Amino acid sequence: MTKIKTKHGYSVDCYGDISEESTVSMVFDDENYDGISDSSFKTWTEAVKEISDYAELHELKLLELEAD
């Protein structure tokens, strides 16, 4: 597990090895927004930045990411 701190003041737990071909599972503090995404991310830092910005726009908190 890797823990990445967001610019929004909290940390996100990231599991697995991410690559541009990964499928990423996303867990938010509102389970109605949980889902998966085909990855175009090279690093966990890049993924956390983009997805936490999305979460912030929707008044959510990103809790966890997992790549497979």
Gaussian input, Z-matrix of N, CA and C with variables (Angstrom, degrees):
# hf/3-21g

backbone

0 1
 N
 C     1     B1
 C     2     B2     1     A1
 N     3     B3     2     A2     1     D1
 C     4     B4     3     A3     2     D2
 C     5     B5     4     A4     3     D3
 N     6     B6     5     A5     4     D4
 C     7     B7     6     A6     5     D5
 C     8     B8     7     A7     6     D6
 N     9     B9     8     A8     7     D7
 C    10    B10     9     A9     8     D8
 C    11    B11    10    A10     9     D9
 N    12    B12    11    A11    10    D10
 C    13    B13    12    A12    11    D11
 C    14    B14    13    A13    12    D12
 N    15    B15    14    A14    13    D13
 C    16    B16    15    A15    14    D14
 C    17    B17    16    A16    15    D15
 N    18    B18    17    A17    16    D16
 C    19    B19    18    A18    17    D17
 C    20    B20    19    A19    18    D18
 N    21    B21    20    A20    19    D19
 C    22    B22    21    A21    20    D20
 C    23    B23    22    A22    21    D21
 N    24    B24    23    A23    22    D22
 C    25    B25    24    A24    23    D23
 C    26    B26    25    A25    24    D24
 N    27    B27    26    A26    25    D25
 C    28    B28    27    A27    26    D26
 C    29    B29    28    A28    27    D27
 N    30    B30    29    A29    28    D28
 C    31    B31    30    A30    29    D29
 C    32    B32    31    A31    30    D30
 N    33    B33    32    A32    31    D31
 C    34    B34    33    A33    32    D32
 C    35    B35    34    A34    33    D33
 N    36    B36    35    A35    34    D34
 C    37    B37    36    A36    35    D35
 C    38    B38    37    A37    36    D36
 N    39    B39    38    A38    37    D37
 C    40    B40    39    A39    38    D38
 C    41    B41    40    A40    39    D39
 N    42    B42    41    A41    40    D40
 C    43    B43    42    A42    41    D41
 C    44    B44    43    A43    42    D42
 N    45    B45    44    A44    43    D43
 C    46    B46    45    A45    44    D44
 C    47    B47    46    A46    45    D45
 N    48    B48    47    A47    46    D46
 C    49    B49    48    A48    47    D47
 C    50    B50    49    A49    48    D48
 N    51    B51    50    A50    49    D49
 C    52    B52    51    A51    50    D50
 C    53    B53    52    A52    51    D51
 N    54    B54    53    A53    52    D52
 C    55    B55    54    A54    53    D53
 C    56    B56    55    A55    54    D54
 N    57    B57    56    A56    55    D55
 C    58    B58    57    A57    56    D56
 C    59    B59    58    A58    57    D57
 N    60    B60    59    A59    58    D58
 C    61    B61    60    A60    59    D59
 C    62    B62    61    A61    60    D60
 N    63    B63    62    A62    61    D61
 C    64    B64    63    A63    62    D62
 C    65    B65    64    A64    63    D63
 N    66    B66    65    A65    64    D64
 C    67    B67    66    A66    65    D65
 C    68    B68    67    A67    66    D66
 N    69    B69    68    A68    67    D67
 C    70    B70    69    A69    68    D68
 C    71    B71    70    A70    69    D69
 N    72    B72    71    A71    70    D70
 C    73    B73    72    A72    71    D71
 C    74    B74    73    A73    72    D72
 N    75    B75    74    A74    73    D73
 C    76    B76    75    A75    74    D74
 C    77    B77    76    A76    75    D75
 N    78    B78    77    A77    76    D76
 C    79    B79    78    A78    77    D77
 C    80    B80    79    A79    78    D78
 N    81    B81    80    A80    79    D79
 C    82    B82    81    A81    80    D80
 C    83    B83    82    A82    81    D81
 N    84    B84    83    A83    82    D82
 C    85    B85    84    A84    83    D83
 C    86    B86    85    A85    84    D84
 N    87    B87    86    A86    85    D85
 C    88    B88    87    A87    86    D86
 C    89    B89    88    A88    87    D87
 N    90    B90    89    A89    88    D88
 C    91    B91    90    A90    89    D89
 C    92    B92    91    A91    90    D90
 N    93    B93    92    A92    91    D91
 C    94    B94    93    A93    92    D92
 C    95    B95    94    A94    93    D93
 N    96    B96    95    A95    94    D94
 C    97    B97    96    A96    95    D95
 C    98    B98    97    A97    96    D96
 N    99    B99    98    A98    97    D97
 C   100   B100    99    A99    98    D98
 C   101   B101   100   A100    99    D99
 N   102   B102   101   A101   100   D100
 C   103   B103   102   A102   101   D101
 C   104   B104   103   A103   102   D102
 N   105   B105   104   A104   103   D103
 C   106   B106   105   A105   104   D104
 C   107   B107   106   A106   105   D105
 N   108   B108   107   A107   106   D106
 C   109   B109   108   A108   107   D107
 C   110   B110   109   A109   108   D108
 N   111   B111   110   A110   109   D109
 C   112   B112   111   A111   110   D110
 C   113   B113   112   A112   111   D111
 N   114   B114   113   A113   112   D112
 C   115   B115   114   A114   113   D113
 C   116   B116   115   A115   114   D114
 N   117   B117   116   A116   115   D115
 C   118   B118   117   A117   116   D116
 C   119   B119   118   A118   117   D117
 N   120   B120   119   A119   118   D118
 C   121   B121   120   A120   119   D119
 C   122   B122   121   A121   120   D120
 N   123   B123   122   A122   121   D121
 C   124   B124   123   A123   122   D122
 C   125   B125   124   A124   123   D123
 N   126   B126   125   A125   124   D124
 C   127   B127   126   A126   125   D125
 C   128   B128   127   A127   126   D126
 N   129   B129   128   A128   127   D127
 C   130   B130   129   A129   128   D128
 C   131   B131   130   A130   129   D129
 N   132   B132   131   A131   130   D130
 C   133   B133   132   A132   131   D131
 C   134   B134   133   A133   132   D132
 N   135   B135   134   A134   133   D133
 C   136   B136   135   A135   134   D134
 C   137   B137   136   A136   135   D135
 N   138   B138   137   A137   136   D136
 C   139   B139   138   A138   137   D137
 C   140   B140   139   A139   138   D138
 N   141   B141   140   A140   139   D139
 C   142   B142   141   A141   140   D140
 C   143   B143   142   A142   141   D141
 N   144   B144   143   A143   142   D142
 C   145   B145   144   A144   143   D143
 C   146   B146   145   A145   144   D144
 N   147   B147   146   A146   145   D145
 C   148   B148   147   A147   146   D146
 C   149   B149   148   A148   147   D147
 N   150   B150   149   A149   148   D148
 C   151   B151   150   A150   149   D149
 C   152   B152   151   A151   150   D150
 N   153   B153   152   A152   151   D151
 C   154   B154   153   A153   152   D152
 C   155   B155   154   A154   153   D153
 N   156   B156   155   A155   154   D154
 C   157   B157   156   A156   155   D155
 C   158   B158   157   A157   156   D156
 N   159   B159   158   A158   157   D157
 C   160   B160   159   A159   158   D158
 C   161   B161   160   A160   159   D159
 N   162   B162   161   A161   160   D160
 C   163   B163   162   A162   161   D161
 C   164   B164   163   A163   162   D162
 N   165   B165   164   A164   163   D163
 C   166   B166   165   A165   164   D164
 C   167   B167   166   A166   165   D165
 N   168   B168   167   A167   166   D166
 C   169   B169   168   A168   167   D167
 C   170   B170   169   A169   168   D168
 N   171   B171   170   A170   169   D169
 C   172   B172   171   A171   170   D170
 C   173   B173   172   A172   171   D171
 N   174   B174   173   A173   172   D172
 C   175   B175   174   A174   173   D173
 C   176   B176   175   A175   174   D174
 N   177   B177   176   A176   175   D175
 C   178   B178   177   A177   176   D176
 C   179   B179   178   A178   177   D177
 N   180   B180   179   A179   178   D178
 C   181   B181   180   A180   179   D179
 C   182   B182   181   A181   180   D180
 N   183   B183   182   A182   181   D181
 C   184   B184   183   A183   182   D182
 C   185   B185   184   A184   183   D183
 N   186   B186   185   A185   184   D184
 C   187   B187   186   A186   185   D185
 C   188   B188   187   A187   186   D186
 N   189   B189   188   A188   187   D187
 C   190   B190   189   A189   188   D188
 C   191   B191   190   A190   189   D189
 N   192   B192   191   A191   190   D190
 C   193   B193   192   A192   191   D191
 C   194   B194   193   A193   192   D192
 N   195   B195   194   A194   193   D193
 C   196   B196   195   A195   194   D194
 C   197   B197   196   A196   195   D195
 N   198   B198   197   A197   196   D196
 C   199   B199   198   A198   197   D197
 C   200   B200   199   A199   198   D198
 N   201   B201   200   A200   199   D199
 C   202   B202   201   A201   200   D200
 C   203   B203   202   A202   201   D201

   B1=1.4502
   B2=1.5279
   B3=1.3079
   B4=1.4633
   B5=1.5183
   B6=1.3112
   B7=1.4647
   B8=1.5255
   B9=1.3394
   B10=1.4722
   B11=1.5276
   B12=1.3291
   B13=1.4701
   B14=1.5304
   B15=1.3260
   B16=1.4678
   B17=1.5244
   B18=1.3131
   B19=1.4653
   B20=1.5240
   B21=1.3333
   B22=1.4581
   B23=1.5331
   B24=1.3484
   B25=1.4470
   B26=1.5155
   B27=1.3034
   B28=1.4594
   B29=1.5287
   B30=1.3267
   B31=1.4633
   B32=1.5211
   B33=1.3345
   B34=1.4620
   B35=1.5219
   B36=1.3303
   B37=1.4615
   B38=1.5271
   B39=1.3390
   B40=1.4573
   B41=1.5244
   B42=1.3322
   B43=1.4546
   B44=1.5277
   B45=1.3321
   B46=1.4513
   B47=1.5205
   B48=1.3220
   B49=1.4660
   B50=1.5149
   B51=1.3217
   B52=1.4636
   B53=1.5239
   B54=1.3282
   B55=1.4624
   B56=1.5226
   B57=1.3000
   B58=1.4637
   B59=1.5283
   B60=1.3348
   B61=1.4622
   B62=1.5282
   B63=1.3143
   B64=1.4675
   B65=1.5234
   B66=1.3312
   B67=1.4572
   B68=1.5211
   B69=1.3227
   B70=1.4596
   B71=1.5282
   B72=1.3391
   B73=1.4624
   B74=1.5206
   B75=1.3323
   B76=1.4640
   B77=1.5236
   B78=1.3334
   B79=1.4574
   B80=1.5269
   B81=1.3309
   B82=1.4605
   B83=1.5295
   B84=1.3204
   B85=1.4599
   B86=1.5259
   B87=1.3040
   B88=1.4681
   B89=1.5204
   B90=1.3324
   B91=1.4583
   B92=1.5300
   B93=1.3218
   B94=1.4628
   B95=1.5316
   B96=1.3259
   B97=1.4604
   B98=1.5258
   B99=1.3385
   B100=1.4669
   B101=1.5278
   B102=1.3261
   B103=1.4577
   B104=1.5058
   B105=1.3163
   B106=1.4604
   B107=1.5196
   B108=1.3095
   B109=1.4557
   B110=1.5138
   B111=1.3304
   B112=1.4561
   B113=1.5201
   B114=1.3090
   B115=1.4586
   B116=1.5227
   B117=1.2934
   B118=1.4649
   B119=1.5281
   B120=1.3356
   B121=1.4545
   B122=1.5241
   B123=1.3158
   B124=1.4661
   B125=1.5207
   B126=1.3478
   B127=1.4709
   B128=1.5233
   B129=1.3412
   B130=1.4677
   B131=1.5204
   B132=1.3162
   B133=1.4693
   B134=1.5195
   B135=1.3253
   B136=1.4661
   B137=1.5341
   B138=1.3196
   B139=1.4666
   B140=1.5245
   B141=1.3220
   B142=1.4679
   B143=1.5168
   B144=1.3189
   B145=1.4674
   B146=1.5244
   B147=1.3253
   B148=1.4628
   B149=1.5321
   B150=1.3202
   B151=1.4591
   B152=1.5288
   B153=1.3227
   B154=1.4757
   B155=1.5258
   B156=1.3290
   B157=1.4718
   B158=1.5270
   B159=1.3442
   B160=1.4653
   B161=1.5335
   B162=1.3272
   B163=1.4592
   B164=1.5336
   B165=1.3025
   B166=1.4639
   B167=1.5322
   B168=1.3265
   B169=1.4690
   B170=1.5239
   B171=1.3329
   B172=1.4637
   B173=1.5310
   B174=1.3467
   B175=1.4690
   B176=1.5233
   B177=1.3433
   B178=1.4550
   B179=1.5187
   B180=1.3257
   B181=1.4577
   B182=1.5247
   B183=1.3209
   B184=1.4465
   B185=1.5228
   B186=1.3305
   B187=1.4629
   B188=1.5101
   B189=1.3323
   B190=1.4682
   B191=1.5294
   B192=1.3380
   B193=1.4598
   B194=1.5134
   B195=1.3396
   B196=1.4653
   B197=1.5212
   B198=1.3290
   B199=1.4633
   B200=1.5224
   B201=1.3366
   B202=1.4598
   B203=1.5106
   A1=109.65
   A2=114.23
   A3=122.31
   A4=107.54
   A5=117.06
   A6=122.03
   A7=107.38
   A8=116.19
   A9=122.03
   A10=108.51
   A11=116.72
   A12=121.66
   A13=109.31
   A14=115.69
   A15=120.60
   A16=110.15
   A17=115.67
   A18=120.13
   A19=110.86
   A20=116.54
   A21=122.15
   A22=111.70
   A23=116.83
   A24=120.86
   A25=117.17
   A26=118.21
   A27=120.16
   A28=109.46
   A29=116.65
   A30=121.91
   A31=110.86
   A32=115.29
   A33=123.10
   A34=108.39
   A35=117.15
   A36=122.00
   A37=108.93
   A38=116.39
   A39=122.24
   A40=109.18
   A41=116.36
   A42=122.40
   A43=110.39
   A44=115.95
   A45=121.72
   A46=111.90
   A47=114.50
   A48=122.19
   A49=108.46
   A50=116.17
   A51=120.44
   A52=110.53
   A53=115.39
   A54=122.67
   A55=107.19
   A56=115.77
   A57=120.63
   A58=112.51
   A59=117.70
   A60=121.73
   A61=112.77
   A62=117.93
   A63=121.70
   A64=111.99
   A65=114.50
   A66=122.02
   A67=105.71
   A68=116.96
   A69=121.25
   A70=109.49
   A71=115.30
   A72=121.51
   A73=108.13
   A74=115.79
   A75=121.60
   A76=109.54
   A77=116.95
   A78=122.50
   A79=108.05
   A80=115.05
   A81=122.11
   A82=109.78
   A83=117.04
   A84=120.19
   A85=112.22
   A86=118.49
   A87=124.05
   A88=106.61
   A89=116.53
   A90=120.65
   A91=113.71
   A92=118.00
   A93=120.21
   A94=111.98
   A95=117.14
   A96=121.92
   A97=112.58
   A98=117.98
   A99=120.85
   A100=109.85
   A101=116.44
   A102=118.70
   A103=112.00
   A104=114.62
   A105=121.25
   A106=109.54
   A107=114.77
   A108=121.50
   A109=108.95
   A110=115.88
   A111=118.78
   A112=106.76
   A113=115.83
   A114=121.23
   A115=111.52
   A116=114.40
   A117=121.37
   A118=107.40
   A119=115.59
   A120=122.28
   A121=111.04
   A122=116.10
   A123=121.45
   A124=111.49
   A125=117.39
   A126=121.68
   A127=109.70
   A128=114.85
   A129=119.31
   A130=110.65
   A131=117.59
   A132=120.80
   A133=110.66
   A134=116.34
   A135=121.66
   A136=110.61
   A137=117.16
   A138=121.58
   A139=110.99
   A140=116.76
   A141=120.68
   A142=110.66
   A143=117.46
   A144=119.99
   A145=110.96
   A146=117.18
   A147=120.54
   A148=112.11
   A149=117.37
   A150=119.75
   A151=111.44
   A152=118.46
   A153=119.33
   A154=111.11
   A155=117.80
   A156=120.54
   A157=109.80
   A158=116.62
   A159=121.31
   A160=109.82
   A161=116.34
   A162=120.98
   A163=110.64
   A164=116.71
   A165=121.66
   A166=110.91
   A167=117.74
   A168=121.44
   A169=111.92
   A170=116.14
   A171=121.47
   A172=112.22
   A173=115.53
   A174=122.70
   A175=111.58
   A176=115.45
   A177=123.12
   A178=109.86
   A179=114.82
   A180=121.86
   A181=107.63
   A182=116.32
   A183=122.00
   A184=107.91
   A185=117.47
   A186=121.04
   A187=112.89
   A188=116.97
   A189=119.87
   A190=110.59
   A191=114.62
   A192=122.34
   A193=108.31
   A194=116.39
   A195=120.48
   A196=108.63
   A197=115.46
   A198=121.26
   A199=109.55
   A200=115.16
   A201=119.29
   A202=110.52
   D1=142.09
   D2=174.63
   D3=-119.13
   D4=137.97
   D5=177.90
   D6=-110.93
   D7=122.22
   D8=-178.66
   D9=-116.18
   D10=127.89
   D11=177.26
   D12=-84.03
   D13=134.51
   D14=178.87
   D15=-89.97
   D16=164.96
   D17=174.76
   D18=-73.11
   D19=-7.10
   D20=-179.36
   D21=-92.27
   D22=2.30
   D23=171.60
   D24=96.01
   D25=9.87
   D26=177.50
   D27=-132.79
   D28=167.55
   D29=-178.87
   D30=-109.09
   D31=150.56
   D32=-179.75
   D33=-118.65
   D34=131.79
   D35=175.14
   D36=-82.82
   D37=128.78
   D38=-178.36
   D39=-122.03
   D40=128.09
   D41=-175.81
   D42=-118.77
   D43=142.64
   D44=177.59
   D45=91.22
   D46=-179.33
   D47=178.24
   D48=-106.03
   D49=118.19
   D50=-176.54
   D51=-89.58
   D52=145.15
   D53=172.89
   D54=-150.53
   D55=173.00
   D56=-179.14
   D57=-63.86
   D58=-17.08
   D59=-179.47
   D60=-99.35
   D61=-0.44
   D62=-176.44
   D63=-71.80
   D64=154.81
   D65=165.09
   D66=-100.86
   D67=130.15
   D68=-175.13
   D69=-112.91
   D70=124.58
   D71=172.98
   D72=-88.94
   D73=134.50
   D74=-177.11
   D75=-117.34
   D76=132.80
   D77=177.50
   D78=-121.80
   D79=123.12
   D80=179.17
   D81=-112.07
   D82=171.03
   D83=178.55
   D84=-73.77
   D85=-8.13
   D86=170.97
   D87=-118.62
   D88=108.14
   D89=-173.51
   D90=-61.61
   D91=-15.96
   D92=177.05
   D93=-65.61
   D94=-18.39
   D95=-179.89
   D96=-99.28
   D97=-8.59
   D98=179.77
   D99=-58.12
   D100=148.66
   D101=179.05
   D102=179.50
   D103=-167.61
   D104=178.51
   D105=-126.15
   D106=157.97
   D107=-179.77
   D108=-145.26
   D109=139.36
   D110=169.72
   D111=-70.77
   D112=130.18
   D113=-172.85
   D114=-81.70
   D115=142.51
   D116=165.63
   D117=-125.58
   D118=15.85
   D119=-175.59
   D120=-90.30
   D121=137.68
   D122=177.05
   D123=-89.51
   D124=-27.34
   D125=-176.22
   D126=-139.07
   D127=160.79
   D128=174.79
   D129=-64.28
   D130=-36.94
   D131=-179.83
   D132=-58.53
   D133=-44.50
   D134=178.98
   D135=-63.80
   D136=-43.28
   D137=-179.90
   D138=-64.13
   D139=-47.38
   D140=-178.88
   D141=-62.10
   D142=-41.51
   D143=179.88
   D144=-59.52
   D145=-52.34
   D146=-176.10
   D147=-67.44
   D148=-45.18
   D149=-175.55
   D150=-74.61
   D151=-33.63
   D152=176.56
   D153=-70.44
   D154=-31.93
   D155=174.13
   D156=-64.04
   D157=-42.76
   D158=175.52
   D159=-59.05
   D160=-46.69
   D161=-179.30
   D162=-59.35
   D163=-44.24
   D164=-178.84
   D165=-60.83
   D166=-39.11
   D167=178.20
   D168=-61.43
   D169=-29.14
   D170=-178.15
   D171=-103.66
   D172=15.70
   D173=179.10
   D174=56.98
   D175=42.02
   D176=178.90
   D177=-116.21
   D178=170.34
   D179=172.42
   D180=-124.67
   D181=127.65
   D182=176.84
   D183=-79.27
   D184=124.60
   D185=-176.46
   D186=-100.32
   D187=-40.97
   D188=-169.75
   D189=-156.01
   D190=145.14
   D191=171.92
   D192=-128.19
   D193=145.04
   D194=176.27
   D195=-140.77
   D196=130.64
   D197=179.05
   D198=-105.14
   D199=144.23
   D200=173.09
   D201=-136.73

